[in-house]
Amino acid sequence: MKKICFIVAIPFTAEAFLYKHMKCLSERYEVHLVANFPSEEKQKMFRDAGVTCHWAPIQRQISLWADLKAVFALRKIFREEKFQSVHSVTPKAGLLTSIAGWIANAPSGLIFQTVGLGIFFAFAPHIAGWLLEKVTDLTLGLLDFLLA
């Protein structure tokens, strides 16, 4: 089964914006979520939806030591899991994911970044919900094509 990975700094981002999409994708793909989970309880909701959870020490604030630890944790996960597609959703996760992917020699085009949409979801929830439904349909079609 093809593997898709989502990477966020904090699990709340995935809970608020990605949960339904990951649940839908888990019916057709092996879906993974990487975040700085504060406890096993936060992982339970995602695991119940068929999502494999990985912990990485991604901190939202800038800290060279913590960021290096996060990069090497991500690199280890990339090398072990060999994902076909990686999606980073928050700015800090995107930066660390890109560096870890480069260090892990991830294939070009494997990593996708989506940042800066939170304000849209906050101020236009009805439009955003409709748009996300359409994007999810399009994404599933594209994933089938790209991962075939």
C-alpha positions as CSV (number, residue, x, y, z in Angstrom):
1,M,0.0,0.0,0.0
2,K,1.3,3.5,-0.8
3,K,2.4,5.7,2.1
4,I,1.4,9.3,2.6
5,C,2.8,11.4,5.5
6,F,1.6,14.7,6.9
7,I,3.9,16.7,9.1
8,V,2.8,19.4,11.5
9,A,4.5,21.1,14.4
10,I,1.6,20.6,16.8
11,P,-1.2,17.9,16.6
12,F,-3.9,20.6,17.0
13,T,-3.2,21.7,13.4
14,A,-3.9,18.2,12.1
15,E,-6.9,17.9,14.3
16,A,-8.4,21.2,13.1
17,F,-7.6,21.1,9.4
18,L,-6.5,17.6,8.3
19,Y,-8.4,15.0,10.4
20,K,-11.3,14.4,7.9
21,H,-8.9,14.3,5.0
22,M,-6.5,11.8,6.6
23,K,-9.5,9.6,7.6
24,C,-10.7,9.6,4.0
25,L,-7.2,8.9,2.7
26,S,-6.6,6.1,5.1
27,E,-9.3,4.1,3.3
28,R,-7.0,3.9,0.2
29,Y,-3.5,4.6,1.5
30,E,-1.3,4.1,4.5
31,V,-1.5,7.5,6.2
32,H,1.1,8.7,8.7
33,L,1.1,11.8,10.9
34,V,4.3,13.3,12.4
35,A,3.9,15.9,15.1
36,N,5.2,16.8,18.5
37,F,2.6,14.8,20.4
38,P,2.5,15.8,24.1
39,S,1.0,12.5,25.1
40,E,-0.3,9.1,23.9
41,E,-3.9,10.4,24.4
42,K,-3.5,12.9,21.5
43,Q,-2.5,10.1,19.2
44,K,-5.5,8.0,20.0
45,M,-8.0,10.0,17.9
46,F,-5.7,9.7,14.8
47,R,-5.0,6.0,15.4
48,D,-8.7,5.3,15.7
49,A,-9.1,6.9,12.2
50,G,-6.4,4.5,10.8
51,V,-3.5,6.9,10.9
52,T,-0.1,5.8,12.1
53,C,1.5,8.4,14.4
54,H,5.1,9.3,14.8
55,W,6.6,11.7,17.4
56,A,9.2,14.2,16.4
57,P,10.4,17.1,18.6
58,I,9.3,19.9,16.3
59,Q,9.1,23.1,18.3
60,R,7.3,26.2,17.0
61,Q,9.9,28.6,18.4
62,I,13.3,28.9,16.8
63,S,16.0,26.9,18.6
64,L,19.0,25.6,16.8
65,W,19.6,22.6,19.1
66,A,15.9,21.6,19.1
67,D,15.6,22.1,15.3
68,L,18.6,19.9,14.7
69,K,17.1,17.2,16.8
70,A,13.8,17.5,14.9
71,V,15.6,17.3,11.5
72,F,17.4,14.1,12.5
73,A,14.2,12.6,13.9
74,L,12.4,13.4,10.6
75,R,15.3,12.0,8.6
76,K,15.1,8.7,10.6
77,I,11.4,8.5,10.0
78,F,11.8,9.1,6.2
79,R,14.5,6.5,5.9
80,E,12.5,3.9,7.9
81,E,9.1,4.5,6.2
82,K,10.1,5.4,2.6
83,F,7.0,7.5,2.0
84,Q,5.7,8.1,-1.6
85,S,4.3,11.5,-0.6
86,V,5.1,13.9,2.3
87,H,3.0,17.0,3.0
88,S,4.1,19.5,5.5
89,V,1.4,21.9,6.6
90,T,2.9,24.5,9.1
91,P,5.8,26.8,8.3
92,K,8.3,25.4,10.8
93,A,7.4,21.8,9.9
94,G,7.9,22.8,6.2
95,L,11.4,24.1,6.8
96,L,12.5,21.2,8.9
97,T,10.8,18.7,6.5
98,S,12.7,20.2,3.6
99,I,16.0,20.0,5.3
100,A,15.4,16.4,6.6
101,G,14.3,15.3,3.1
102,W,17.4,16.7,1.6
103,I,19.6,15.0,4.2
104,A,17.7,11.7,3.7
105,N,18.1,12.0,-0.1
106,A,14.4,12.0,-0.6
107,P,13.4,12.0,-4.3
108,S,12.7,15.4,-5.8
109,G,9.0,16.1,-5.9
110,L,8.3,13.9,-2.9
111,I,7.7,16.8,-0.4
112,F,4.8,19.2,-0.7
113,Q,4.4,22.3,1.5
114,T,1.1,24.0,2.3
115,V,1.3,27.0,4.6
116,G,-0.6,30.1,5.3
117,L,-4.1,28.9,4.8
118,G,-5.2,29.1,8.5
119,I,-6.5,32.7,8.1
120,F,-8.7,31.6,5.2
121,F,-10.2,28.8,7.3
122,A,-10.8,31.2,10.2
123,F,-12.6,33.9,8.2
124,A,-14.4,31.9,5.5
125,P,-15.3,28.5,7.0
126,H,-18.2,27.8,4.7
127,I,-16.3,28.6,1.6
128,A,-13.2,26.8,3.0
129,G,-15.3,23.7,3.7
130,W,-16.7,23.6,0.2
131,L,-13.3,24.2,-1.3
132,L,-11.6,21.6,0.8
133,E,-14.2,19.0,-0.3
134,K,-13.3,19.8,-3.9
135,V,-9.6,19.8,-3.3
136,T,-9.9,16.5,-1.5
137,D,-11.6,15.0,-4.5
138,L,-9.0,16.4,-6.8
139,T,-6.2,15.3,-4.5
140,L,-7.4,11.7,-4.4
141,G,-7.5,11.6,-8.2
142,L,-4.0,13.1,-8.5
143,L,-2.6,10.8,-5.9
144,D,-4.0,7.8,-7.8
145,F,-2.3,9.1,-10.9
146,L,1.0,10.1,-9.3
147,L,1.4,7.0,-7.1
148,A,0.3,4.5,-9.7
